[in-house]
Amino acid sequence: MLRLDPRPYRGNVWRMIEGQYRPSTARIVDTNEEQRILEEILEDTKPPVPEPCRHLDWPFRSPFRYGCYPGPSRFRRAGRTPGVFYSSEHSITALIETTWGRVQTLLASPGTPWPRAAIEHTAICADINVEKSIDLMMQPLASQGNWLDPADYFECLDIADMAHTEGVEAIRYQSVRDPQGRANVAVLTCGAFAQPAPVRQETWKVLMSPSLIRAYCETLRQDHQYAVGEQALELA
């Protein structure tokens, strides 16, 4: 019988958002007031923010507001199901996870051209503090399920159901896309955020091709390069 044995978790985690999230609407209006009105109109077309999430900045609350999804992710079932704030303990892992999703979308659409210019991302850092979390990288849970399958999420979804039932607020697990296997954190509730807004930010730029990913962090002056593998990015 699988026992979760939840424990506290406190740490900073990272999530990537499009670097153009603010300028995107600015390009199609003439003034700041017009942009504000357009943003309000767009906001009104979205589902309401759940009450427990309304105090959070929009990048933190957005994953919890939709509640109905066409397909599953590792800890979120398809259909009407609770949202998940997917994050990573290192910003480069968050970038790898985000870039891998974009690579898969482009590979699945051969007629879509790959971007020629660098794509800008903003890495946002959240301060997470929960009393009940589970760690799938630590024993005994590490050896009690198939948590690392790159495509089959069946057992991960089952343990996510158990986590929701037992009031678990976060799941720590190994990234299968990061070649160094660093940790991801799936945040399950809005109450997990110790601060309502990001505590740090980094600016990243990514150049993509079908075989190679090049990433550069302007904030840290770091550069990284990865080959595109069949199921994950690989060190190049």
Buried (B, 14 or more C-beta within 10 A) or exposed (E): EEEBEBBEBEBBBBBBBEBBEEEEBBEEBEEEEEBEEBBEEEEEEEEEBBEEBEEBBEBBBBBBBEEEBEEBBBBBBEEEBBBBBBBBBBBBBBBBBBBBEBBEEBEEEEEEEEEEEBBBBBBBBBBBBBBBBBBBBEEEBBEEBEBBBEEEBEBBBEBBBEBBEEEBBBBBBBBBBBBEEBBBBBBBBBBBBBBBBBEEEBBBBBBBEEEEBBBBBEEEEEEBEBEBBEEBBEEB
